Amino acid sequence: MTELRATFGGPGVSDEEFLLRYIMKGETEVEAMRAAGAPRQYFNASLPLLTLLQELGKHKAVRYINVQRSRDRLSVENRSLN
């Protein structure tokens, strides 16, 4: 165990950090993971309209949206800004 710990960070590395480095087979992969930052949230394809409305709600400057496909149309207006 001492030999493995020396290979993957030395005696000052926490158990969690040691296991992470061991599982990922070294520091290069760990650095790449950390450089990628926090997990990203992607749009949910199973509820596209709800996801669209939630994301648009985060942008207060968006007051009106019109979505149209063929003869079907959906219009949404944010009247709270009037």
N, C-alpha and C positions, 0 to 999 in steps of 0.2 A: 504494500500500500504506500509506503514511503517513497518508493521508486516511481510509482504512478503519479503521486502528488507532486513530486519534483518535476516530472515531465509536463504536467498540466498546471503549472502556476506556482509551485513552491509552497513552503509551509505557511505563508501568510494569507493564502487564499481560503475563503470560507468554503464550507462543505458544499453549499449550493453552487458556488462559482466553479469549484472543482468538478462537480457532476456535470454541469453545463458544458464545460470545456472537454470533458471526457466523452460525453455523448456526441458532441459536435466534432470530435476528432481534432481539436486544436483551436487556436486563437483566431485564425483567419476567418473561419465561419462565424464565430461569435462576434467579431468586429463587424462583419458584413450585416449580421442580424441587427446589431445595435445601430449601425449607420442607417438602416432602413427606417428607423423611427417606430413610433407607435403603430399598432395595427390600423389599417385604413378601413373606413366604412364604405362599402359599395352599395349601389342601388339594389333593392330587392326586386328581382324579376317577377316574383309571384304576385306582387301588389304594385304594379308600376304607377297607377294613377295616385294611389295613396302616398307612395314615396315621392312622386313629383310634387304633390301639394305640400307635403312636409318640408321638402327642400326649398320650395319657393317661399314658404312661410318664414324662413330664416332670413330672407332678403326683404327688408321693409320697403325698399324703393319699388318693388314689383307690386303694382296696384291692380293689374288686369292681365288675365291670360286667356287665350282662345286656342283650343286644340280642335283640329278638324281632320277627319278622315272620311273621304268620299262625301256622302251626304250627311254624315253624323257630325255634330259639333257640340263641344262643351265649353262654356264660358264661365269664368270665375272672376269675381271682382272683390277686392278688399276695400270695403267702404269705411273702415275704421280710420282711414287717413284723411277722409273728407272733412 
